[in-house]
Structures are given as structure tokens and as C-alpha cells.
Amino acid sequence: MVLSLTVKLQKCYDDDRYVTKTLTDIVSVSAEMKDETSILNPVLLVSGGAATYAECNYCTISDFGRQYFVTDIRTISNGLTEISCRCDVLSTYATYLAELDAVVERQETQYNLYLDDGSFKAYANPMIITKEFASGFSSPCIVLGIVGG
């Protein structure tokens, strides 16, 4: 059984780690899934030469409700091209991620000093004070007091 799908091939301009991506539609094609392929990492067969799809690095398969990175484009035969894809989990589930309540322990520029993860910024500025005892000492000695250590 051959599964025919409508695939929107696109150009993505953003880093893979972005949740919402800037996309430009290149072409919408009818594609078939290669035998025994995964929905998470599908291999699609489309008509046309590889040069037709050379600038495509992203695609949307609405039948699966997922978005994909294009990982490889290969010419199989004259007029038939194989497009390998990998699921973009962040964009596919962006709606669910936006609704998620979470306590973020570590972030690039912001941090919470109440969450001790062993990497928070702390300063140890030494404060050295010398005081003379009024009655003095009978022999030379040093008195060291440490507070808040």
C-alpha cells in the first residue's frame, strides 16, 4: 500500500533550537512515503530532479500534523527524488510548550538565587579589618575571627 501525502517544502532561516521558525514556502508537492519508513524520520519520494528541491531545508506534512527538517535530498532515478526528513519536535509541539508551567533551574541570562544548582553566581569579597586590643597580649599572637563562612 502506497501512502500519498501533500508536502509543503520550505526554506527555514532560523537555528534548529528556535521554537517558532521563520519559513518561506518553496513548493507544495504530492509525495509518497518510502516502504517501511518512520513517521518521526520519514523518507519521501517526489517527482522532479534534486535541483528542484535544492534550497529546501524544511517541510510540513499536515497529514501527520508535524514539521520536519530536511536532512538529505538524493536523486533516485531520472525524475524521482528521495527526501529524508527528521521531526522538528520543538515546532511540532510549540503550542503545548507555550502552555507548559515549569520552574526553569538554569537559563542563559537569568537565574534564581533561591534555586541552588551549584552554578549560581556568588561573590566572595574579603573584608580584612585590623583592630588593636586595648589591654594587649603578653606574647606575640594572632587572633583570627571568621564570620558567615
C-alpha positions in Angstrom: 0.0 0.0 0.0 1.4 3.4 -1.0 0.6 6.4 1.1 0.3 9.6 -0.9 0.8 12.9 1.0 0.7 16.6 0.3 4.0 18.0 1.5 4.9 21.7 1.8 8.6 22.1 1.2 10.1 25.3 2.7 13.2 27.2 3.5 14.0 27.8 7.2 16.2 30.7 8.2 16.4 30.1 12.0 18.5 27.9 14.2 17.2 24.4 15.0 16.8 25.4 18.6 14.2 28.1 18.0 10.6 27.0 18.8 8.9 29.3 16.2 10.8 29.5 12.9 10.8 31.9 10.0 9.8 29.9 6.9 9.4 30.7 3.2 7.2 28.3 1.2 9.1 27.0 -1.9 6.7 24.4 -3.4 3.8 22.1 -2.4 4.1 18.6 -3.9 2.5 15.3 -3.8 4.8 12.7 -2.2 4.8 9.0 -1.4 6.4 7.5 1.7 9.1 5.0 1.0 8.3 1.5 2.2 8.7 0.8 5.9 9.6 4.3 6.9 9.0 6.1 10.2 6.7 9.0 10.9 9.4 10.6 13.0 12.0 10.2 10.3 10.2 9.8 7.0 11.7 9.2 3.6 9.6 10.8 0.9 9.6 10.1 -2.9 8.7 13.1 -5.0 8.8 13.7 -8.8 11.3 16.1 -10.2 15.0 16.3 -10.1 17.0 17.1 -6.9 17.9 20.5 -8.3 14.2 21.5 -8.0 14.3 21.0 -4.2 18.0 22.0 -3.6 17.1 25.1 -1.4 14.5 23.3 0.7 15.7 22.5 4.2 12.3 22.2 6.0 8.9 20.7 5.3 5.4 20.4 6.8 3.3 17.3 6.4 -0.2 18.3 7.5 -1.5 14.7 7.3 0.8 13.9 10.2 0.4 17.2 12.0 4.2 17.5 12.2 7.0 19.7 10.9 10.4 18.3 9.7 13.9 19.2 9.0 15.1 18.0 5.6 18.3 16.1 6.3 19.1 14.8 2.8 17.9 15.1 -0.8 19.0 12.4 -3.3 18.3 11.7 -6.9 17.0 8.1 -7.2 16.4 8.0 -10.9 15.7 10.4 -13.7 12.7 12.4 -12.5 12.5 10.8 -9.0 13.9 12.3 -5.8 14.2 11.0 -2.3 13.9 13.5 0.6 14.9 12.3 4.1 13.4 14.2 7.0 13.7 14.4 10.8 10.9 15.6 13.0 11.2 19.1 14.5 9.9 18.4 17.9 10.0 22.0 19.1 7.9 23.5 16.3 5.6 20.5 16.1 4.7 20.8 19.8 5.1 24.6 20.1 1.5 25.1 21.3 1.9 22.6 24.1 5.3 24.0 25.1 3.8 27.5 25.4 1.1 26.3 27.7 3.5 24.4 29.9 4.1 25.6 33.5 7.6 24.9 34.7 10.3 26.0 37.0 13.4 26.6 35.0 16.5 25.9 37.0 19.1 27.3 34.6 18.7 29.8 31.8 21.3 31.6 29.7 21.0 35.1 31.1 18.6 34.9 34.1 19.0 32.9 37.2 17.2 32.4 40.5 19.4 32.5 43.6 16.8 30.6 45.6 17.4 27.5 43.4 20.8 26.2 44.3 22.1 24.3 41.3 25.7 24.7 42.1 26.3 27.1 39.3 24.8 30.3 40.5 26.8 33.5 40.7 28.2 34.4 44.1 30.9 36.8 45.2 33.4 36.3 48.0 34.8 39.7 48.7 37.2 39.5 51.6 36.9 42.2 54.2 40.0 42.4 56.3 39.9 44.6 59.4 42.8 45.1 61.8 41.9 46.2 65.3 44.1 46.8 68.3 43.2 45.2 71.6 43.1 47.8 74.4 44.8 45.6 77.0 47.2 44.0 74.6 48.8 40.5 74.8 51.8 39.4 76.8 53.3 37.5 73.9 53.1 38.0 70.1 50.0 36.2 68.7 47.3 36.5 66.0 43.6 36.3 66.6 41.5 35.3 63.6 37.8 35.7 63.5 35.6 34.4 60.6 32.0 35.4 60.3 29.5 34.0 57.8 31.7 31.3 56.3 
